[in-house]
Every structure is written in C-alpha cells, then in structure tokens.
C-alpha cells in the first residue's frame, strides 16, 4: 500500500493531512522534495514525472494532490471540460503499484460519493482515511473535546450560544474556540465570553439592539446594550457598531429608491452574509429618513459625551437610548 487518500470535511481533512505529515516526519523535507498540485491544474503524465523522480539528498519525495477524486464523483459540479479529462487518469491505481518506494503520494479531497469509481479503484492500493463532519447531534461533543484539548471548559449556555450563531462550520468554530480559550486561560468559557468575543454573536446582538432603538423599545434596547457591555464590549465599540448599522440602513434605503435588485444588494453593500443583508433591508423598511438623521445625531452626541468626559460610558449609552427612542 502506497501513500494515502484523505477525504471528508475540508477542515478535518486538512487536519488529517497535517497530522500525517508530522507523524511521518515529512515536515523536515527540503522544499525541493515537496510538490503540491491541485486538479485540474495537473495531468496524469505530469504527476508520474514528478513521482518517478528520485528525491534530492533525501530518502523521500512528498507529492500532495488536492481535488482530484471529486472530479470522478457523479455529484461533481466540475465543468464538462474537466470531467472529460478524467478518462486519462484510468491508469492511476495501476501506477501506484509501480511507483518508486521513495515517493509518498497523498490525495486530499472533500466529501466523496460512495459510488465514486476512482475511490473504489484506490481501495487496497493506498491507505484511505475518511473524516466525516460530526452530525448536528454530535456537534456539542466535538466542541467540548476541542475546548478540552486546549485545556479549558465551556458552560452549557455558552456552548448553546456558540452553536446557535456559528452553526456547523468547523473551521470557524475551531477559530472561535481558539480565541475563547486564549482569552479565558484556565477559567471556563462562559456565555459572557461568547457574547464579547465571537463576532457573529456580537453582530447578531447589535442587530437586535438597533431593531429595538428603531422600534422605540427603550427597555429592550437598554437590556441588550447592557448585556453586550457585560460581555466585555466597550461603549465606543457599541456606538461604532450602531453607527455602522445606521450607515448600512442608509445605503439600503438609497439602493431601494434606485430600484436596485435584491440580488445585487450584498455586492453593493460589500457584505457577504445573507443574514446581514436581509436584516438591514428589514430595518430600512421600518425607519424614515428623518428618523435616521435623528439617530445619527444621537450617536454623535453620545460619542462626544464620552470622549469629552461629560458622562461616564454606561450613563452616556443609557442617555443615548432614552433620547433615541423619544422621537416617534
């Protein structure tokens, strides 16, 4: 058995590759003995030439090929021109039997259909490692394990909040877990830490707070802003996020008046998140131009009260909400 095939969840597959490279001592290989290809930017002939070459001042040549097997998947969205070239790879499984022992050929791919004919061809010819994404019901356990691996713990409420706002994107979850564990140190991760540090959660709470201000729900707006503050967010950050959202609402109203199609809204706003676009559009429908200008003035007034030391931060935010909801 030569080399390896690593496939499944993209994040977990890349982790599997990194572990294999480390475990086999490939990290110390000279760059001249490491080759990385990505299909369709490599042909079978190019791959064979690379694999057949003897390593330079080493006993091993490492060759990594990404995205090849997905082109043989019946569900693949590859273009016809890419699919047509897959026939030229039919000798791949036979080649693995005659490939030099000095070459370590590793294939890395995303999710593959069990009916993928190249996957079937490679069984028994190379080591195969599958990394399926955890099911939704197992996601909490996966997060707890990640947190534990970094020497920390996470409270049930913080865990629920993290899953609700980040979802099952493992790469993003891992990034947020790393951020949280570095921040808390030996302390357990609490809900307030998730509120303060996880960008999707902060943004979602700011949206709800802005909704409450726009709809003149003063008590709700105050509670939300206080919750964001308790999570560790500074008053100037809260004001800047409210100001940012008001700018987005202003832009949406201008685009709506220009009859800009919804499909172009995100691009014009330079926002990738559909949630942000939809939420901003719904806010723009609720607020008049007069109210937007009034809210801008209140944000500026609160900003000046804090910067000039006229009021402390929490009192300035409380006064902002009181004045902002006072105009119908």
C-alpha positions in Angstrom: 0.0 0.0 0.0 1.5 3.3 -1.1 0.7 6.9 0.1 -2.7 7.9 1.3 -6.1 9.3 0.4 -7.6 11.7 2.9 -11.1 13.0 2.3 -14.2 14.3 4.1 -15.0 17.6 5.8 -12.5 20.1 4.3 -11.3 21.3 7.7 -10.9 17.9 9.2 -9.2 16.5 6.1 -6.6 19.3 6.2 -6.0 18.5 9.8 -5.6 14.8 8.9 -3.0 15.8 6.3 -1.1 17.9 8.8 -1.1 15.0 11.3 0.1 12.5 8.7 2.9 14.9 7.5 4.0 15.4 11.1 3.8 11.8 12.2 5.8 10.6 9.2 8.5 13.2 9.7 7.8 15.0 6.4 7.9 18.4 8.0 11.7 18.4 7.7 11.9 17.6 4.0 13.6 20.0 1.7 11.2 22.2 -0.3 12.7 20.6 -3.5 11.3 17.3 -2.4 7.8 18.6 -1.7 5.3 19.0 -4.5 1.7 20.3 -4.3 -0.8 20.0 -7.1 -4.5 20.8 -7.4 -6.7 19.3 -10.1 -7.4 20.4 -12.9 -4.0 22.1 -12.9 -2.1 18.8 -13.2 -2.2 16.0 -15.7 -1.5 12.3 -15.0 1.7 12.5 -17.1 2.9 15.5 -15.0 2.1 13.6 -11.8 4.0 10.5 -12.9 7.1 12.5 -13.9 7.1 14.1 -10.5 6.6 10.9 -8.6 9.2 9.0 -10.7 11.9 11.5 -9.9 14.4 10.4 -7.2 14.4 12.6 -4.1 17.3 15.2 -3.7 19.6 14.5 -0.7 16.8 12.6 1.0 15.1 9.2 1.1 11.6 10.6 0.5 9.7 12.7 -2.1 6.3 14.0 -0.9 3.6 14.7 -3.5 0.2 16.1 -2.5 -2.7 16.3 -4.9 -5.9 18.1 -4.0 -9.4 17.9 -5.5 -8.7 15.1 -8.0 -11.1 12.4 -6.8 -14.1 14.8 -6.6 -13.8 15.1 -10.4 -14.8 11.4 -10.6 -17.8 12.0 -8.3 -21.2 11.6 -10.0 -22.4 14.6 -8.0 -19.4 16.7 -9.0 -20.2 20.2 -10.3 -17.0 20.3 -12.4 -17.4 21.6 -15.9 -17.7 19.2 -18.9 -14.1 20.1 -20.0 -12.7 18.9 -16.6 -14.9 15.8 -16.5 -13.7 14.8 -20.0 -10.1 14.7 -18.9 -10.8 12.2 -16.1 -10.6 9.3 -18.5 -6.8 10.0 -18.8 -6.5 9.0 -15.1 -7.7 5.4 -15.5 -4.2 4.0 -15.1 -3.7 5.7 -11.7 -4.5 2.7 -9.5 -2.1 0.5 -11.5 0.6 3.1 -11.4 0.6 3.1 -7.6 1.9 -0.5 -7.7 5.0 0.5 -9.7 5.6 4.0 -8.2 9.0 4.3 -6.5 9.1 3.4 -2.8 10.8 6.7 -2.2 7.6 8.7 -3.2 4.8 9.4 -0.8 1.7 10.3 -2.9 -1.1 11.8 -0.9 -4.5 12.7 -2.3 -6.6 15.2 -0.3 -10.3 15.8 -1.1 -13.6 17.0 0.3 -16.8 14.9 0.6 -16.9 12.0 -1.9 -19.8 9.9 -3.1 -19.5 6.2 -2.1 -20.1 5.4 -5.8 -17.0 7.4 -6.9 -15.3 4.9 -9.2 -11.8 6.2 -8.5 -12.4 5.8 -4.8 -13.3 2.2 -5.4 -10.2 1.7 -7.6 -7.9 3.0 -5.0 -9.2 0.8 -2.2 -6.4 -1.6 -1.3 -3.9 0.4 -3.3 -3.4 3.2 -0.8 -4.2 4.0 2.8 -7.7 5.7 3.0 -8.7 8.0 5.8 -12.2 9.4 5.9 -13.1 12.4 8.0 -16.9 12.9 8.1 -18.3 16.0 9.7 -19.9 15.5 13.1 -23.7 15.2 13.0 -25.6 18.1 14.4 -26.4 15.9 17.5 -22.7 15.3 18.0 -21.5 18.9 17.4 -21.7 19.8 21.1 -19.4 16.8 22.0 -17.0 17.9 19.2 -16.8 21.4 20.6 -16.3 20.2 24.2 -13.5 18.0 23.1 -11.8 20.8 21.2 -12.1 23.1 24.2 -10.8 20.3 26.5 -7.8 19.7 24.1 -6.9 23.4 24.7 -7.0 22.9 28.5 -10.3 24.7 29.1 -14.1 24.0 29.7 -17.2 25.6 28.3 -20.6 26.2 30.1 -23.8 24.7 28.7 -25.2 28.2 27.9 -22.0 29.3 26.2 -22.0 26.1 24.2 -25.6 26.6 23.1 -24.9 30.2 22.1 -21.9 29.2 20.1 -23.7 26.5 18.1 -26.7 28.7 17.5 -24.7 31.6 15.9 -21.8 29.8 14.3 -23.5 26.6 13.2 -21.6 23.6 11.9 -18.8 25.4 10.1 -15.9 23.5 11.8 -13.2 25.8 10.6 -14.9 28.9 12.0 -15.8 27.0 15.2 -12.2 26.0 15.8 -11.0 29.5 15.2 -13.6 30.9 17.7 -12.7 28.2 20.2 -9.0 29.1 20.0 -9.8 32.7 20.5 -12.0 32.0 23.5 -9.6 29.6 25.2 -6.7 32.0 24.8 -8.8 34.7 26.4 -10.1 32.8 29.4 -6.9 31.0 30.2 -7.7 28.4 33.0 -11.2 29.8 33.6 -14.2 28.1 31.9 -15.7 29.7 28.9 -19.0 31.5 29.9 -21.8 33.0 27.9 -20.4 36.5 28.5 -17.2 35.5 26.8 -19.0 34.2 23.7 -21.1 37.4 23.6 -17.9 39.5 23.8 -15.6 37.6 21.5 -17.5 35.7 18.9 -18.1 38.1 16.0 -21.3 36.5 14.8 -22.9 36.7 18.2 -21.8 40.3 18.8 -23.2 41.3 15.4 -26.5 39.5 16.0 -27.0 41.2 19.3 -26.2 44.6 17.8 -28.8 44.0 15.2 -31.4 43.2 17.8 -30.4 46.3 19.8 -30.6 48.5 16.7 -34.0 47.0 16.0 -35.2 47.9 19.5 -33.9 51.5 19.1 -35.6 51.9 15.7 -38.9 50.5 17.0 -38.6 52.8 20.1 -38.4 49.8 22.5 -36.3 51.6 25.1 -36.3 48.9 27.8 -35.3 46.1 25.5 -32.6 48.3 23.8 -31.1 49.1 27.3 -31.1 45.4 28.4 -29.4 44.3 25.1 -26.7 47.0 25.3 -26.1 46.3 28.9 -25.7 42.6 28.1 -23.2 43.4 25.3 -21.3 45.6 27.8 -21.3 42.9 30.4 -19.8 40.6 27.8 -16.7 42.9 27.7 -17.5 45.2 24.8 -16.5 48.8 25.2 -19.0 51.7 24.9 -17.2 53.1 21.9 -17.4 49.7 20.2 -21.2 49.6 20.9 -21.7 53.1 19.4 -19.5 52.4 16.4 -21.5 49.2 15.6 -24.8 51.1 16.0 -23.3 53.8 13.7 -22.1 51.2 11.2 -25.6 49.7 11.1 -27.2 53.1 10.6 -24.8 53.6 7.6 -25.8 50.3 6.1 -29.5 51.1 6.6 -28.9 54.5 4.9 -27.2 52.8 1.9 -30.1 50.2 1.6 -32.7 53.0 1.5 -30.7 54.7 -1.3 -30.4 51.4 -3.2 -34.1 50.7 -2.7 -35.0 54.2 -4.1 -32.8 53.4 -7.0 -34.7 50.1 -7.5 -31.6 48.0 -7.1 -32.4 44.3 -7.4 -32.1 42.4 -4.1 -29.6 40.0 -5.7 -27.2 43.0 -6.1 -27.7 44.4 -2.6 -24.9 42.4 -0.9 -22.4 43.2 -3.6 -23.2 46.9 -3.5 -23.0 46.9 0.3 -19.8 44.9 0.2 -21.5 42.4 2.6 -21.1 38.6 2.1 -23.5 37.5 4.8 -27.1 37.0 3.6 -28.3 37.3 7.2 -26.8 40.8 7.5 -28.3 41.9 4.1 -31.8 40.6 4.9 -31.7 42.1 8.4 -30.6 45.5 7.1 -33.3 45.5 4.4 -36.0 44.8 7.0 -34.6 47.6 9.2 -34.6 50.1 6.3 -38.3 49.4 5.7 -39.1 50.4 9.3 -37.3 53.7 9.5 -37.8 57.0 7.8 -35.1 59.4 6.6 -36.0 61.8 9.3 -35.5 59.1 12.0 -32.2 58.0 10.5 -30.8 61.6 10.7 -32.1 61.9 14.3 -30.4 58.6 15.3 -27.2 59.7 13.7 -27.3 62.9 15.8 -27.8 60.9 18.9 -24.9 58.6 18.2 -22.7 61.6 17.6 -23.9 63.3 20.8 -23.2 60.1 22.9 -19.7 59.8 21.3 -18.9 63.4 22.3 -20.2 63.0 25.8 -17.9 60.0 26.3 -14.8 61.5 24.6 -15.1 64.8 26.4 -15.7 63.1 29.8 -19.1 64.8 30.2 -20.7 61.4 31.2 -19.3 58.0 32.0 -19.7 55.4 29.3 -22.7 53.5 30.7 -24.6 56.7 31.6 -23.9 58.1 28.1 -25.3 54.9 26.5 -28.3 55.0 28.7 -29.0 58.6 27.8 -28.5 57.7 24.1 -31.2 55.1 24.3 -33.5 57.3 26.2 -33.2 60.1 23.7 -33.1 57.8 20.7 -36.5 56.2 21.5 -38.1 59.5 22.4 -39.0 60.6 18.9 -41.8 58.8 17.1 
